[in-house]
Protein backbone atom coordinates (compact mmCIF):
# COMPACT_ATOMS: atom_id res chain seq x y z
CA UNK A 1 0.00 0.00 0.00
CA UNK A 2 1.88 3.05 -1.27
CA UNK A 3 0.27 6.35 -0.24
CA UNK A 4 2.92 8.78 -1.54
CA UNK A 5 3.96 9.86 -5.00
CA UNK A 6 7.42 8.49 -5.88
CA UNK A 7 9.63 10.85 -7.89
CA UNK A 8 13.19 12.02 -8.35
CA UNK A 9 14.15 14.66 -5.78
CA UNK A 10 14.70 18.26 -6.86
CA UNK A 11 16.73 21.13 -5.39
CA UNK A 12 13.63 22.33 -3.54
CA UNK A 13 13.59 18.99 -1.70
CA UNK A 14 17.11 19.38 -0.30
CA UNK A 15 16.11 20.35 3.28
CA UNK A 16 13.69 17.42 3.49
CA UNK A 17 16.26 15.04 1.98
CA UNK A 18 18.70 16.10 4.72
CA UNK A 19 15.97 15.68 7.35
CA UNK A 20 15.27 12.13 6.16
CA UNK A 21 18.99 11.35 6.06
CA UNK A 22 19.08 12.41 9.71
CA UNK A 23 16.14 10.05 10.41
CA UNK A 24 18.30 7.24 9.03
CA UNK A 25 21.36 8.33 11.01
CA UNK A 26 19.34 8.63 14.21
CA UNK A 27 18.02 5.10 13.79
CA UNK A 28 21.50 3.56 13.77
CA UNK A 29 23.15 2.33 16.94
CA UNK A 30 26.04 4.50 18.16
CA UNK A 31 25.11 7.18 15.64
CA UNK A 32 26.45 10.71 15.93
CA UNK A 33 23.14 12.54 16.22
CA UNK A 34 24.54 16.04 15.78
CA UNK A 35 23.10 18.13 12.97
CA UNK A 36 25.98 20.62 12.72
CA UNK A 37 26.87 19.18 9.30
CA UNK A 38 23.51 20.17 7.76
CA UNK A 39 24.53 23.78 7.08
CA UNK A 40 27.62 22.74 5.11
CA UNK A 41 25.86 19.88 3.33
CA UNK A 42 22.71 21.73 2.22
CA UNK A 43 24.21 23.93 -0.55
CA UNK A 44 26.17 21.00 -2.00
CA UNK A 45 23.08 18.77 -1.99
CA UNK A 46 20.96 21.54 -3.50
CA UNK A 47 23.46 21.89 -6.34
CA UNK A 48 23.52 18.12 -6.95
CA UNK A 49 19.73 17.97 -7.06
CA UNK A 50 19.43 21.08 -9.27
CA UNK A 51 21.74 19.71 -11.96
CA UNK A 52 21.17 15.97 -12.04
CA UNK A 53 24.29 14.11 -13.07
CA UNK A 54 24.42 10.47 -14.01
CA UNK A 55 26.49 9.76 -10.90
CA UNK A 56 23.87 10.58 -8.21
CA UNK A 57 20.13 10.18 -7.76
CA UNK A 58 17.67 10.55 -4.91
CA UNK A 59 14.13 9.22 -5.11
CA UNK A 60 11.53 10.38 -2.64
CA UNK A 61 7.94 9.84 -1.62
CA UNK A 62 5.79 12.91 -1.03
CA UNK A 63 4.04 12.88 2.32
CA UNK A 64 0.38 12.01 1.69
CA UNK A 65 -0.92 14.52 4.27
CA UNK A 66 1.66 17.33 4.17
CA UNK A 67 2.27 18.92 0.76
CA UNK A 68 5.68 20.41 1.61
CA UNK A 69 7.08 17.29 3.26
CA UNK A 70 8.65 14.07 2.14
CA UNK A 71 8.22 10.81 3.99
CA UNK A 72 10.64 8.37 2.33
CA UNK A 73 14.03 8.54 0.62
CA UNK A 74 16.45 6.28 -1.27
CA UNK A 75 19.74 7.65 -2.66
CA UNK A 76 22.37 6.09 -4.84
CA UNK A 77 25.58 6.81 -6.66
CA UNK A 78 26.98 5.37 -9.85
CA UNK A 79 30.70 5.03 -10.42
CA UNK A 80 33.10 3.45 -12.84
CA UNK A 81 35.36 0.65 -11.72
CA UNK A 82 37.59 -1.37 -14.01
CA UNK A 83 35.42 -4.14 -15.43
CA UNK A 84 35.67 -7.75 -14.41
CA UNK A 85 33.99 -11.08 -15.15
CA UNK A 86 30.73 -10.22 -13.37
CA UNK A 87 30.62 -6.59 -14.54
CA UNK A 88 32.60 -6.14 -17.80
CA UNK A 89 31.65 -2.49 -18.31
CA UNK A 90 32.53 -1.55 -14.73
CA UNK A 91 29.36 0.40 -13.91
CA UNK A 92 28.84 -0.02 -10.18
CA UNK A 93 26.03 1.34 -8.03
CA UNK A 94 25.89 2.05 -4.33
CA UNK A 95 22.70 2.60 -2.34
CA UNK A 96 22.73 4.83 0.74
CA UNK A 97 20.40 6.96 2.84
CA UNK A 98 17.28 4.84 2.65
CA UNK A 99 14.89 6.23 5.23
CA UNK A 100 11.19 6.50 5.96
CA UNK A 101 9.57 8.61 8.66
CA UNK A 102 8.58 6.32 11.55
CA UNK A 103 4.88 7.18 11.27
CA UNK A 104 4.86 6.31 7.54
CA UNK A 105 6.57 2.91 7.75
CA UNK A 106 4.99 -0.40 6.68
CA UNK A 107 3.25 1.21 3.69
CA UNK A 108 5.62 0.11 0.94
CA UNK A 109 7.35 3.49 0.61
CA UNK A 110 10.92 2.27 1.14
CA UNK A 111 10.28 -0.51 -1.38
CA UNK A 112 8.82 1.97 -3.89
CA UNK A 113 11.72 4.44 -3.59
CA UNK A 114 14.20 1.56 -3.81
CA UNK A 115 12.49 0.18 -6.92
CA UNK A 116 12.69 3.63 -8.55
CA UNK A 117 16.39 3.84 -7.66
CA UNK A 118 17.07 0.34 -8.99
CA UNK A 119 15.36 1.27 -12.25
CA UNK A 120 17.61 4.35 -12.48
CA UNK A 121 20.65 2.09 -12.00
CA UNK A 122 19.41 -0.20 -14.79
CA UNK A 123 18.86 2.76 -17.13
CA UNK A 124 22.46 3.87 -16.49
CA UNK A 125 23.96 0.45 -17.15
CA UNK A 126 24.86 -0.62 -13.61
CA UNK A 127 25.04 -4.38 -13.25
CA UNK A 128 26.41 -4.52 -9.70
CA UNK A 129 24.86 -2.63 -6.78
CA UNK A 130 26.00 -2.67 -3.13
CA UNK A 131 24.52 -1.33 0.07
CA UNK A 132 24.92 -1.53 3.81
CA UNK A 133 21.82 -2.77 5.62
CA UNK A 134 20.57 -2.56 9.16
CA UNK A 135 19.15 -5.82 10.53
CA UNK A 136 15.64 -4.29 10.38
CA UNK A 137 15.98 -3.36 6.70
CA UNK A 138 17.77 -6.47 5.48
CA UNK A 139 14.54 -8.43 4.69
CA UNK A 140 13.45 -5.66 2.29
CA UNK A 141 16.77 -5.72 0.46
CA UNK A 142 16.83 -9.52 0.30
CA UNK A 143 13.32 -9.45 -1.20
CA UNK A 144 14.67 -7.09 -3.88
CA UNK A 145 17.45 -9.57 -4.74
CA UNK A 146 20.39 -8.34 -2.64
CA UNK A 147 22.61 -11.03 -1.09
CA UNK A 148 25.30 -10.95 1.60
CA UNK A 149 28.88 -10.96 0.37
CA UNK A 150 31.55 -13.07 2.01
CA UNK A 151 34.41 -10.60 1.56
CA UNK A 152 35.23 -8.06 4.27
CA UNK A 153 35.11 -4.34 3.66
CA UNK A 154 37.75 -2.10 5.21
CA UNK A 155 37.46 1.67 5.60
CA UNK A 156 39.98 4.45 6.08
CA UNK A 157 38.87 7.93 7.13
CA UNK A 158 41.17 10.71 5.88
Buried (B, 14 or more C-beta within 10 A) or exposed (E): EBBBEBBBBBBEBBBBBBBBBBBBBEBEEEEEEEEEEBEEBBEEBBEBBEEBEEEBBBBBBBBBEEEEBBBBBBBBBBEEEEEEEEBEEBBBBBBBBBBBBEEBBEBBBBBBBBBBBBEBBEEBEBBBBEBEBEEEBEEBBEEBEBEEEEEEEEEEEE
